[in-house]
Amino acid sequence: MSDSGRGTRYFWCLRHHRVETDADMCPAKFVFGPYASASDAENALQRVQERNEAWEAEDARWAGEER
């Protein structure tokens, strides 16, 4: 099976704090992704933080707590 139809995939490396591609990617346990662009990978931790905050607010709302 060929990967030729697939574009470059980008990952955010938690160990090196940098964008990596399939060509230089650390083991999967150290990366977030894949992302379609280097910019998306670079913003991965910000997106994680935003999602966590939204989920925590929803959990608090569900439990009847104010946030």
PDB file of N, CA, C and O in Angstrom:
ATOM      1  N   MET A   1       0.848  -1.170   0.000  1.00  0.00           N
ATOM      2  CA  MET A   1       0.000   0.000   0.000  1.00  0.00           C
ATOM      3  C   MET A   1       0.896   1.236   0.000  1.00  0.00           C
ATOM      4  O   MET A   1       1.897   1.279   0.715  1.00  0.00           O
ATOM      5  N   SER A   2       0.542   2.228  -0.790  1.00  0.00           N
ATOM      6  CA  SER A   2       1.386   3.404  -0.963  1.00  0.00           C
ATOM      7  C   SER A   2       0.863   4.600  -0.183  1.00  0.00           C
ATOM      8  O   SER A   2      -0.346   4.751  -0.009  1.00  0.00           O
ATOM      9  N   ASP A   3       1.778   5.458   0.292  1.00  0.00           N
ATOM     10  CA  ASP A   3       1.425   6.694   0.969  1.00  0.00           C
ATOM     11  C   ASP A   3       1.468   7.879   0.017  1.00  0.00           C
ATOM     12  O   ASP A   3       1.303   9.015   0.462  1.00  0.00           O
ATOM     13  N   SER A   4       1.681   7.660  -1.270  1.00  0.00           N
ATOM     14  CA  SER A   4       1.927   8.752  -2.200  1.00  0.00           C
ATOM     15  C   SER A   4       0.765   9.739  -2.310  1.00  0.00           C
ATOM     16  O   SER A   4       0.994  10.902  -2.641  1.00  0.00           O
ATOM     17  N   GLY A   5      -0.462   9.320  -2.045  1.00  0.00           N
ATOM     18  CA  GLY A   5      -1.600  10.215  -2.124  1.00  0.00           C
ATOM     19  C   GLY A   5      -1.772  11.078  -0.888  1.00  0.00           C
ATOM     20  O   GLY A   5      -2.564  12.021  -0.892  1.00  0.00           O
ATOM     21  N   ARG A   6      -1.056  10.774   0.140  1.00  0.00           N
ATOM     22  CA  ARG A   6      -1.171  11.482   1.411  1.00  0.00           C
ATOM     23  C   ARG A   6      -0.192  12.644   1.422  1.00  0.00           C
ATOM     24  O   ARG A   6       0.976  12.485   1.065  1.00  0.00           O
ATOM     25  N   GLY A   7      -0.672  13.819   1.836  1.00  0.00           N
ATOM     26  CA  GLY A   7       0.214  14.968   1.955  1.00  0.00           C
ATOM     27  C   GLY A   7       1.091  14.848   3.185  1.00  0.00           C
ATOM     28  O   GLY A   7       0.996  13.890   3.952  1.00  0.00           O
ATOM     29  N   THR A   8       1.934  15.828   3.353  1.00  0.00           N
ATOM     30  CA  THR A   8       2.802  15.849   4.525  1.00  0.00           C
ATOM     31  C   THR A   8       1.957  15.964   5.784  1.00  0.00           C
ATOM     32  O   THR A   8       1.027  16.767   5.850  1.00  0.00           O
ATOM     33  N   ARG A   9       2.284  15.167   6.763  1.00  0.00           N
ATOM     34  CA  ARG A   9       1.603  15.233   8.057  1.00  0.00           C
ATOM     35  C   ARG A   9       2.554  15.858   9.061  1.00  0.00           C
ATOM     36  O   ARG A   9       3.759  15.608   9.043  1.00  0.00           O
ATOM     37  N   TYR A  10       1.987  16.678   9.938  1.00  0.00           N
ATOM     38  CA  TYR A  10       2.775  17.395  10.933  1.00  0.00           C
ATOM     39  C   TYR A  10       2.349  16.981  12.333  1.00  0.00           C
ATOM     40  O   TYR A  10       1.181  16.677  12.575  1.00  0.00           O
ATOM     41  N   PHE A  11       3.300  16.974  13.244  1.00  0.00           N
ATOM     42  CA  PHE A  11       3.064  16.552  14.618  1.00  0.00           C
ATOM     43  C   PHE A  11       3.718  17.558  15.555  1.00  0.00           C
ATOM     44  O   PHE A  11       4.699  18.207  15.194  1.00  0.00           O
ATOM     45  N   TRP A  12       3.165  17.683  16.769  1.00  0.00           N
ATOM     46  CA  TRP A  12       3.826  18.489  17.795  1.00  0.00           C
ATOM     47  C   TRP A  12       4.508  17.523  18.740  1.00  0.00           C
ATOM     48  O   TRP A  12       3.856  16.667  19.337  1.00  0.00           O
ATOM     49  N   CYS A  13       5.826  17.656  18.880  1.00  0.00           N
ATOM     50  CA  CYS A  13       6.613  16.776  19.740  1.00  0.00           C
ATOM     51  C   CYS A  13       6.651  17.354  21.146  1.00  0.00           C
ATOM     52  O   CYS A  13       7.118  18.475  21.350  1.00  0.00           O
ATOM     53  N   LEU A  14       6.165  16.596  22.107  1.00  0.00           N
ATOM     54  CA  LEU A  14       6.151  17.013  23.502  1.00  0.00           C
ATOM     55  C   LEU A  14       7.537  16.929  24.135  1.00  0.00           C
ATOM     56  O   LEU A  14       7.813  17.596  25.132  1.00  0.00           O
ATOM     57  N   ARG A  15       8.383  16.127  23.566  1.00  0.00           N
ATOM     58  CA  ARG A  15       9.733  15.950  24.119  1.00  0.00           C
ATOM     59  C   ARG A  15      10.667  17.073  23.656  1.00  0.00           C
ATOM     60  O   ARG A  15      11.465  17.583  24.442  1.00  0.00           O
ATOM     61  N   HIS A  16      10.567  17.454  22.389  1.00  0.00           N
ATOM     62  CA  HIS A  16      11.470  18.461  21.826  1.00  0.00           C
ATOM     63  C   HIS A  16      10.831  19.841  21.659  1.00  0.00           C
ATOM     64  O   HIS A  16      11.518  20.809  21.331  1.00  0.00           O
ATOM     65  N   HIS A  17       9.519  19.933  21.884  1.00  0.00           N
ATOM     66  CA  HIS A  17       8.789  21.200  21.759  1.00  0.00           C
ATOM     67  C   HIS A  17       8.994  21.817  20.378  1.00  0.00           C
ATOM     68  O   HIS A  17       9.394  22.972  20.236  1.00  0.00           O
ATOM     69  N   ARG A  18       8.702  20.992  19.361  1.00  0.00           N
ATOM     70  CA  ARG A  18       8.861  21.449  17.983  1.00  0.00           C
ATOM     71  C   ARG A  18       7.913  20.680  17.080  1.00  0.00           C
ATOM     72  O   ARG A  18       7.364  19.644  17.456  1.00  0.00           O
ATOM     73  N   VAL A  19       7.734  21.215  15.875  1.00  0.00           N
ATOM     74  CA  VAL A  19       6.950  20.548  14.841  1.00  0.00           C
ATOM     75  C   VAL A  19       7.832  19.504  14.180  1.00  0.00           C
ATOM     76  O   VAL A  19       8.992  19.761  13.858  1.00  0.00           O
ATOM     77  N   GLU A  20       7.261  18.319  13.982  1.00  0.00           N
ATOM     78  CA  GLU A  20       7.968  17.237  13.298  1.00  0.00           C
ATOM     79  C   GLU A  20       7.077  16.694  12.189  1.00  0.00           C
ATOM     80  O   GLU A  20       5.863  16.901  12.196  1.00  0.00           O
ATOM     81  N   THR A  21       7.686  16.005  11.245  1.00  0.00           N
ATOM     82  CA  THR A  21       6.947  15.354  10.158  1.00  0.00           C
ATOM     83  C   THR A  21       7.180  13.850  10.247  1.00  0.00           C
ATOM     84  O   THR A  21       7.918  13.369  11.107  1.00  0.00           O
ATOM     85  N   ASP A  22       6.537  13.119   9.341  1.00  0.00           N
ATOM     86  CA  ASP A  22       6.754  11.668   9.306  1.00  0.00           C
ATOM     87  C   ASP A  22       8.233  11.334   9.173  1.00  0.00           C
ATOM     88  O   ASP A  22       8.689  10.315   9.692  1.00  0.00           O
ATOM     89  N   ALA A  23       8.980  12.179   8.487  1.00  0.00           N
ATOM     90  CA  ALA A  23      10.393  11.914   8.221  1.00  0.00           C
ATOM     91  C   ALA A  23      11.264  11.998   9.468  1.00  0.00           C
ATOM     92  O   ALA A  23      12.300  11.337   9.550  1.00  0.00           O
ATOM     93  N   ASP A  24      10.843  12.817  10.450  1.00  0.00           N
ATOM     94  CA  ASP A  24      11.703  12.993  11.628  1.00  0.00           C
ATOM     95  C   ASP A  24      10.923  12.873  12.937  1.00  0.00           C
ATOM     96  O   ASP A  24      11.322  13.434  13.958  1.00  0.00           O
ATOM     97  N   MET A  25       9.833  12.153  12.902  1.00  0.00           N
ATOM     98  CA  MET A  25       8.919  12.074  14.039  1.00  0.00           C
ATOM     99  C   MET A  25       9.443  11.178  15.151  1.00  0.00           C
ATOM    100  O   MET A  25       9.964  10.089  14.908  1.00  0.00           O
ATOM    101  N   CYS A  26       9.290  11.669  16.383  1.00  0.00           N
ATOM    102  CA  CYS A  26       9.590  10.856  17.562  1.00  0.00           C
ATOM    103  C   CYS A  26       8.522   9.761  17.700  1.00  0.00           C
ATOM    104  O   CYS A  26       7.515   9.798  16.993  1.00  0.00           O
ATOM    105  N   PRO A  27       8.724   8.798  18.590  1.00  0.00           N
ATOM    106  CA  PRO A  27       7.704   7.768  18.800  1.00  0.00           C
ATOM    107  C   PRO A  27       6.343   8.398  19.138  1.00  0.00           C
ATOM    108  O   PRO A  27       6.275   9.474  19.732  1.00  0.00           O
ATOM    109  N   ALA A  28       5.288   7.722  18.757  1.00  0.00           N
ATOM    110  CA  ALA A  28       3.920   8.240  18.891  1.00  0.00           C
ATOM    111  C   ALA A  28       3.584   8.676  20.317  1.00  0.00           C
ATOM    112  O   ALA A  28       2.783   9.593  20.498  1.00  0.00           O
ATOM    113  N   LYS A  29       4.167   8.053  21.317  1.00  0.00           N
ATOM    114  CA  LYS A  29       3.838   8.420  22.693  1.00  0.00           C
ATOM    115  C   LYS A  29       4.319   9.826  23.053  1.00  0.00           C
ATOM    116  O   LYS A  29       3.940  10.356  24.098  1.00  0.00           O
ATOM    117  N   PHE A  30       5.149  10.438  22.202  1.00  0.00           N
ATOM    118  CA  PHE A  30       5.676  11.775  22.472  1.00  0.00           C
ATOM    119  C   PHE A  30       5.061  12.863  21.599  1.00  0.00           C
ATOM    120  O   PHE A  30       5.459  14.023  21.711  1.00  0.00           O
ATOM    121  N   VAL A  31       4.100  12.528  20.727  1.00  0.00           N
ATOM    122  CA  VAL A  31       3.603  13.529  19.786  1.00  0.00           C
ATOM    123  C   VAL A  31       2.078  13.645  19.797  1.00  0.00           C
ATOM    124  O   VAL A  31       1.364  12.691  20.107  1.00  0.00           O
ATOM    125  N   PHE A  32       1.603  14.843  19.448  1.00  0.00           N
ATOM    126  CA  PHE A  32       0.198  15.083  19.144  1.00  0.00           C
ATOM    127  C   PHE A  32       0.101  15.199  17.636  1.00  0.00           C
ATOM    128  O   PHE A  32       0.987  15.760  16.990  1.00  0.00           O
ATOM    129  N   GLY A  33      -0.969  14.671  17.080  1.00  0.00           N
ATOM    130  CA  GLY A  33      -1.176  14.814  15.646  1.00  0.00           C
ATOM    131  C   GLY A  33      -1.692  13.525  15.070  1.00  0.00           C
ATOM    132  O   GLY A  33      -1.968  12.581  15.811  1.00  0.00           O
ATOM    133  N   PRO A  34      -1.825  13.468  13.798  1.00  0.00           N
ATOM    134  CA  PRO A  34      -1.250  14.369  12.806  1.00  0.00           C
ATOM    135  C   PRO A  34      -2.128  15.603  12.548  1.00  0.00           C
ATOM    136  O   PRO A  34      -3.334  15.604  12.799  1.00  0.00           O
ATOM    137  N   TYR A  35      -1.480  16.633  12.046  1.00  0.00           N
ATOM    138  CA  TYR A  35      -2.138  17.874  11.646  1.00  0.00           C
ATOM    139  C   TYR A  35      -1.835  18.117  10.174  1.00  0.00           C
ATOM    140  O   TYR A  35      -0.840  17.625   9.643  1.00  0.00           O
ATOM    141  N   ALA A  36      -2.704  18.880   9.525  1.00  0.00           N
ATOM    142  CA  ALA A  36      -2.558  19.152   8.098  1.00  0.00           C
ATOM    143  C   ALA A  36      -1.496  20.195   7.802  1.00  0.00           C
ATOM    144  O   ALA A  36      -0.973  20.246   6.689  1.00  0.00           O
ATOM    145  N   SER A  37      -1.168  21.030   8.784  1.00  0.00           N
ATOM    146  CA  SER A  37      -0.170  22.077   8.551  1.00  0.00           C
ATOM    147  C   SER A  37       0.761  22.197   9.750  1.00  0.00           C
ATOM    148  O   SER A  37       0.429  21.789  10.863  1.00  0.00           O
ATOM    149  N   ALA A  38       1.930  22.767   9.494  1.00  0.00           N
ATOM    150  CA  ALA A  38       2.886  23.010  10.569  1.00  0.00           C
ATOM    151  C   ALA A  38       2.307  23.983  11.585  1.00  0.00           C
ATOM    152  O   ALA A  38       2.546  23.852  12.785  1.00  0.00           O
ATOM    153  N   SER A  39       1.551  24.953  11.104  1.00  0.00           N
ATOM    154  CA  SER A  39       0.930  25.937  11.986  1.00  0.00           C
ATOM    155  C   SER A  39      -0.063  25.272  12.935  1.00  0.00           C
ATOM    156  O   SER A  39      -0.088  25.588  14.124  1.00  0.00           O
ATOM    157  N   ASP A  40      -0.874  24.363  12.424  1.00  0.00           N
ATOM    158  CA  ASP A  40      -1.816  23.642  13.284  1.00  0.00           C
ATOM    159  C   ASP A  40      -1.072  22.832  14.339  1.00  0.00           C
ATOM    160  O   ASP A  40      -1.480  22.805  15.500  1.00  0.00           O
ATOM    161  N   ALA A  41       0.001  22.181  13.951  1.00  0.00           N
ATOM    162  CA  ALA A  41       0.789  21.404  14.906  1.00  0.00           C
ATOM    163  C   ALA A  41       1.412  22.309  15.959  1.00  0.00           C
ATOM    164  O   ALA A  41       1.458  21.963  17.140  1.00  0.00           O
ATOM    165  N   GLU A  42       1.890  23.471  15.522  1.00  0.00           N
ATOM    166  CA  GLU A  42       2.525  24.404  16.443  1.00  0.00           C
ATOM    167  C   GLU A  42       1.543  24.927  17.498  1.00  0.00           C
ATOM    168  O   GLU A  42       1.948  25.290  18.602  1.00  0.00           O
ATOM    169  N   ASN A  43       0.269  24.964  17.158  1.00  0.00           N
ATOM    170  CA  ASN A  43      -0.765  25.459  18.072  1.00  0.00           C
ATOM    171  C   ASN A  43      -1.472  24.342  18.826  1.00  0.00           C
ATOM    172  O   ASN A  43      -2.496  24.585  19.465  1.00  0.00           O
ATOM    173  N   ALA A  44      -0.955  23.146  18.767  1.00  0.00           N
ATOM    174  CA  ALA A  44      -1.612  21.983  19.374  1.00  0.00           C
ATOM    175  C   ALA A  44      -1.849  22.156  20.869  1.00  0.00           C
ATOM    176  O   ALA A  44      -2.944  21.861  21.348  1.00  0.00           O
ATOM    177  N   LEU A  45      -0.873  22.617  21.605  1.00  0.00           N
ATOM    178  CA  LEU A  45      -1.039  22.733  23.057  1.00  0.00           C
ATOM    179  C   LEU A  45      -2.067  23.798  23.423  1.00  0.00           C
ATOM    180  O   LEU A  45      -2.786  23.649  24.411  1.00  0.00           O
ATOM    181  N   GLN A  46      -2.142  24.868  22.640  1.00  0.00           N
ATOM    182  CA  GLN A  46      -3.156  25.892  22.873  1.00  0.00           C
ATOM    183  C   GLN A  46      -4.550  25.308  22.663  1.00  0.00           C
ATOM    184  O   GLN A  46      -5.462  25.568  23.448  1.00  0.00           O
ATOM    185  N   ARG A  47      -4.710  24.529  21.616  1.00  0.00           N
ATOM    186  CA  ARG A  47      -6.008  23.899  21.344  1.00  0.00           C
ATOM    187  C   ARG A  47      -6.385  22.921  22.456  1.00  0.00           C
ATOM    188  O   ARG A  47      -7.548  22.846  22.851  1.00  0.00           O
ATOM    189  N   VAL A  48      -5.409  22.176  22.956  1.00  0.00           N
ATOM    190  CA  VAL A  48      -5.662  21.245  24.060  1.00  0.00           C
ATOM    191  C   VAL A  48      -6.147  22.025  25.283  1.00  0.00           C
ATOM    192  O   VAL A  48      -7.125  21.636  25.920  1.00  0.00           O
ATOM    193  N   GLN A  49      -5.471  23.114  25.607  1.00  0.00           N
ATOM    194  CA  GLN A  49      -5.856  23.926  26.755  1.00  0.00           C
ATOM    195  C   GLN A  49      -7.269  24.485  26.597  1.00  0.00           C
ATOM    196  O   GLN A  49      -8.063  24.444  27.537  1.00  0.00           O
ATOM    197  N   GLU A  50      -7.582  25.003  25.419  1.00  0.00           N
ATOM    198  CA  GLU A  50      -8.921  25.547  25.172  1.00  0.00           C
ATOM    199  C   GLU A  50      -9.989  24.472  25.310  1.00  0.00           C
ATOM    200  O   GLU A  50     -11.039  24.708  25.907  1.00  0.00           O
ATOM    201  N   ARG A  51      -9.727  23.308  24.767  1.00  0.00           N
ATOM    202  CA  ARG A  51     -10.701  22.211  24.860  1.00  0.00           C
ATOM    203  C   ARG A  51     -10.878  21.747  26.305  1.00  0.00           C
ATOM    204  O   ARG A  51     -12.000  21.496  26.744  1.00  0.00           O
ATOM    205  N   ASN A  52      -9.778  21.634  27.038  1.00  0.00           N
ATOM    206  CA  ASN A  52      -9.875  21.222  28.443  1.00  0.00           C
ATOM    207  C   ASN A  52     -10.689  22.217  29.253  1.00  0.00           C
ATOM    208  O   ASN A  52     -11.520  21.817  30.069  1.00  0.00           O
ATOM    209  N   GLU A  53     -10.463  23.509  29.040  1.00  0.00           N
ATOM    210  CA  GLU A  53     -11.227  24.529  29.758  1.00  0.00           C
ATOM    211  C   GLU A  53     -12.709  24.440  29.424  1.00  0.00           C
ATOM    212  O   GLU A  53     -13.553  24.563  30.312  1.00  0.00           O
ATOM    213  N   ALA A  54     -13.034  24.227  28.150  1.00  0.00           N
ATOM    214  CA  ALA A  54     -14.429  24.109  27.742  1.00  0.00           C
ATOM    215  C   ALA A  54     -15.071  22.875  28.371  1.00  0.00           C
ATOM    216  O   ALA A  54     -16.209  22.937  28.836  1.00  0.00           O
ATOM    217  N   TRP A  55     -14.352  21.762  28.388  1.00  0.00           N
ATOM    218  CA  TRP A  55     -14.896  20.542  28.978  1.00  0.00           C
ATOM    219  C   TRP A  55     -15.089  20.699  30.488  1.00  0.00           C
ATOM    220  O   TRP A  55     -16.093  20.246  31.038  1.00  0.00           O
ATOM    221  N   GLU A  56     -14.129  21.341  31.156  1.00  0.00           N
ATOM    222  CA  GLU A  56     -14.257  21.554  32.601  1.00  0.00           C
ATOM    223  C   GLU A  56     -15.445  22.457  32.915  1.00  0.00           C
ATOM    224  O   GLU A  56     -16.165  22.217  33.884  1.00  0.00           O
ATOM    225  N   ALA A  57     -15.655  23.487  32.111  1.00  0.00           N
ATOM    226  CA  ALA A  57     -16.807  24.370  32.301  1.00  0.00           C
ATOM    227  C   ALA A  57     -18.105  23.610  32.077  1.00  0.00           C
ATOM    228  O   ALA A  57     -19.072  23.799  32.815  1.00  0.00           O
ATOM    229  N   GLU A  58     -18.133  22.754  31.067  1.00  0.00           N
ATOM    230  CA  GLU A  58     -19.337  21.959  30.799  1.00  0.00           C
ATOM    231  C   GLU A  58     -19.577  20.963  31.931  1.00  0.00           C
ATOM    232  O   GLU A  58     -20.721  20.768  32.341  1.00  0.00           O
ATOM    233  N   ASP A  59     -18.533  20.337  32.436  1.00  0.00           N
ATOM    234  CA  ASP A  59     -18.673  19.424  33.573  1.00  0.00           C
ATOM    235  C   ASP A  59     -19.235  20.155  34.789  1.00  0.00           C
ATOM    236  O   ASP A  59     -20.108  19.639  35.486  1.00  0.00           O
ATOM    237  N   ALA A  60     -18.725  21.361  35.037  1.00  0.00           N
ATOM    238  CA  ALA A  60     -19.207  22.152  36.176  1.00  0.00           C
ATOM    239  C   ALA A  60     -20.674  22.538  35.971  1.00  0.00           C
ATOM    240  O   ALA A  60     -21.471  22.479  36.907  1.00  0.00           O
ATOM    241  N   ARG A  61     -21.023  22.929  34.753  1.00  0.00           N
ATOM    242  CA  ARG A  61     -22.410  23.285  34.458  1.00  0.00           C
ATOM    243  C   ARG A  61     -23.313  22.076  34.669  1.00  0.00           C
ATOM    244  O   ARG A  61     -24.395  22.190  35.244  1.00  0.00           O
ATOM    245  N   TRP A  62     -22.867  20.940  34.208  1.00  0.00           N
ATOM    246  CA  TRP A  62     -23.647  19.704  34.315  1.00  0.00           C
ATOM    247  C   TRP A  62     -23.863  19.345  35.799  1.00  0.00           C
ATOM    248  O   TRP A  62     -24.931  18.864  36.179  1.00  0.00           O
ATOM    249  N   ALA A  63     -22.841  19.586  36.623  1.00  0.00           N
ATOM    250  CA  ALA A  63     -22.919  19.256  38.049  1.00  0.00           C
ATOM    251  C   ALA A  63     -23.638  20.353  38.854  1.00  0.00           C
ATOM    252  O   ALA A  63     -23.845  20.212  40.059  1.00  0.00           O
ATOM    253  N   GLY A  64     -24.016  21.444  38.176  1.00  0.00           N
ATOM    254  CA  GLY A  64     -24.726  22.530  38.859  1.00  0.00           C
ATOM    255  C   GLY A  64     -23.822  23.521  39.552  1.00  0.00           C
ATOM    256  O   GLY A  64     -24.283  24.329  40.359  1.00  0.00           O
ATOM    257  N   GLU A  65     -22.531  23.468  39.242  1.00  0.00           N
ATOM    258  CA  GLU A  65     -21.576  24.401  39.827  1.00  0.00           C
ATOM    259  C   GLU A  65     -21.421  25.596  38.893  1.00  0.00           C
ATOM    260  O   GLU A  65     -21.594  25.469  37.681  1.00  0.00           O
ATOM    261  N   GLU A  66     -21.100  26.736  39.451  1.00  0.00           N
ATOM    262  CA  GLU A  66     -20.859  27.914  38.612  1.00  0.00           C
ATOM    263  C   GLU A  66     -19.373  28.054  38.381  1.00  0.00           C
ATOM    264  O   GLU A  66     -18.571  27.777  39.272  1.00  0.00           O
ATOM    265  N   ARG A  67     -19.005  28.480  37.193  1.00  0.00           N
ATOM    266  CA  ARG A  67     -17.609  28.745  36.855  1.00  0.00           C
ATOM    267  C   ARG A  67     -17.525  30.055  36.190  1.00  0.00           C
ATOM    268  O   ARG A  67     -16.436  30.488  35.814  1.00  0.00           O
TER     269      ARG A  67
END
